[in-house]
Amino acid sequence: MKKSAFILTIMLSALLSSMLKAQESTDYTYYPTHLWLNYKPQTINTPLINKGADIAGNTFSVKDFFDVIMLPDCNMSPAEGRKVTNTDNSLLWEVHHSTKSGDWNMILSPEERNDGNYAYTVLAGYLNSDKYQELEFKSESPFPYQLFVDGSMISFANDFAKDGEKNKNTAKIKLEKGLHKVFVKTFYQKKEEYNWLFKLESGTKYKGSISWTIDPTTSMNISLVLDGIRATNATLSDNGRYVMYSYSETTPPDGKITSWVEIIDMKNDNIILNTRYNKMGWVSFHPSENAILFRNDNDKFAEIYKQNLENGSTELIMKATKDMTSFSMNKDATCLIYLVNVKGEKSKDGVHKLSCLSDRLPWYRNQTNLYCYDIATGTHRQLTAGDQSNYLYDISKDGTRILVAQHIEDYAQRPYSHQIAMEINLKDNTIDTLWNDWFSGSFSYSPDEKQLLVTGSASMFNGAGRNLPKKMIANDYDNQAYIFTIADKSVKCITKNFDPNIESYSWCSNDNKIYFKVEEKSYHNIYRYDVENDTFEKIYTGYDNVKTMDKADDCSLLAFSCNGIQTCDKAFVMDLSSKNIISETDPEKDIFRDVKFGEYHDYVVKAKSGAIIDGFYYLPPDFKADKKYPMIVYYYGGTSPTDRSFRGRYPKNYFAANGYVVYVIIPSGSTGYGQEFAARHVNNWGITVADEIIEATKKFLKDHDFVDAGHIGCMGASYGGFMTELLTTKTDIFTAAISHAGISSISSYWGEGYWGYSYNSAAAAGTFPWDNQKMYVGQSALFNADKCNTPLLLLHGTADTNVPVGESIQLYTALKLLGKECEFVQVEGENHAINDYKKRIKWQRTIMAWWDKYLKDDSTWWNDLYPENE
């Protein structure tokens, strides 16, 4: 009986092994390519002068033709009838059908064949993969060719095959889900008697998982997240004649970043300056002339120049020490106020005593002093010295007065420093202290220079901005706006009943109105405040996320840069009198014309507590309501709402393009929803937020039957990473979780992070590890690690100064000792954000591979990134 059972066990084991091998077959199914794009063949000749070898010992051969056959620009996705290059007389892409056997077959006329020269073309098409997988390409041709996938050459033949034979190659490549560009450079000697041929077959282990197309329609991918030209800013000359657009371009394979500005004369819509290929830096408009100011340092000095925008003439305005950091010119152009950095050393022997808490910061002992340069006389004057840094906030129009502040570290009460704001009169050398407040603000002159516009916490000016129940503590990251009268030092808060969070502002001369860029729920908008009538008016831009704003001081023009939940970065100039757009730049227009996005929708939950929990969600581009989809739940949970920006560190459009529903939750404590909502953040550290995320997720599942409730992930970073870790100790509704730069112990973060104690002066106002262990310990995942039953991926830069890497190390240690499922990926040398281009790509792929492993039950990608034997 035992022997029979043993034999049966072996037979079942063999059968199971056979079934598994069938599922994981190494056999490829091959699909021939029956359709291509190519352009009209072009003649190419061998060098007219070609004798012997060059100085490097090389003689010309046919493979050298490949060096002069250029692939299309990455921004020019091939499609039928489109230009090959961005020139007026460009060739056009044409459709070419292959033979039944899959050969691309170009037939030249006898006249074309008999001239003895060579011809070349480029073939183009797209391979669509519905998952991360390894593919095998088989290519063959009697002629030389090079095969490229996503810009990388994977196969080639450098010479003509022997008579009657073909160059044959096989290449394997691992591709992510999505559309991949395939190009082939090929050329032909016109004396050949047979047709010009090329054949490509694509092999996959997963039948039906790939398809070939000449349609360039794609979805968001890692290249679209990281690469390309972005419009980053738009500023106006005060008279409104000129607009300056700022750009940044990131180029693979190393992620080189190039930045420049372009100035347009809106009088005739001509580009009059482009700094991409010169050394102009710190370009800004002259305050009173049709000119710009720019900086161009030499070996000895920092030099400031003025360039006339009408005739191009340039003159040197000022020479200063190379330690100058920044400069500002007054409206009447009589002086420059500039800042000089004084560097202090901690010690020469590497052993030093900290002078204060902030002395841990590497730059703390650097000091800033102010100088004044009189343009008429060419004389410099040092304005500040001593043991404190001094910062410039504004200059009066005539240059005789400046607004300056010091920030004094002081542990007597939170936030452990106070701001001394001063007006310095450069004419009579007097100093008027405007305020000495524990809460700091930003400030500048009103048009008549009798008042100041100040932005800062509701706690400023002894709580003059508060609109809260008595027992609630204001969230100091929720900014209010005040009008401060210089003569009597009276203060009026103008935003006490205005819910959006103030981000930046401009008080303009031409209409005496204040323009605010604000954080309003998950949007960034522009409002205009009427000083006389005490009213706010929203300026409609049509975009979710206004990034920067600049109002011309002397006319009705407004410039802004922006993007949207599914709109790439752009910039505009609007005439406020007509609400018309009179100038715009959209450098990514051609790139995103072929990108398909899924739908997105708002989703708002009313929690049991009565709180309204805002949110929105993204659907995959090819969403079908009768299918079940895995879902990623994203949140921050700290004091800022997750906005509707286009890309970001955690690009939701990219997540959705990989087949996930993405649900963004904005729980209590966020700014942009009013003072009371923001104040819920204080002394909470996830107590409320965790419950709201769990409740909102459960309601979302109940209301949306297209989500697979058995495959839900949650993720966040920084405070959001803290929330992820805390959630894994409170609920089992998530299948897997990701924490980037998360806080596992509030008390260790409080003491070790560069800004730990100062952040907690707002987030844990008035409480400390020794008097509130219920929060510092009870809300920390480290002290609840035994309750974590969700597979958790910890991601952390090893050089993180905001949330030190030890926060992940200690939780990883705890979970491993407890036998919990946890992985820890460190990114060497990276700080709180992953900025290195190549490391960021692997970091992003790590995130997607983790989701595939647990939310799609496919560990292929994860195992390729992190093999078990490593």
Order of alpha helices (4+ residues) and beta strands (2+ residues): alpha-beta-beta-beta-beta-beta-alpha-beta-beta-beta-beta-beta-beta-beta-beta-alpha-beta-beta-beta-beta-beta-beta-beta-beta-beta-beta-beta-beta-beta-beta-beta-beta-beta-beta-alpha-beta-beta-beta-beta-beta-beta-beta-beta-beta-beta-alpha-beta-beta-beta-beta-alpha-beta-alpha-alpha-beta-alpha-beta-alpha-alpha-alpha-beta-alpha-beta-alpha-alpha
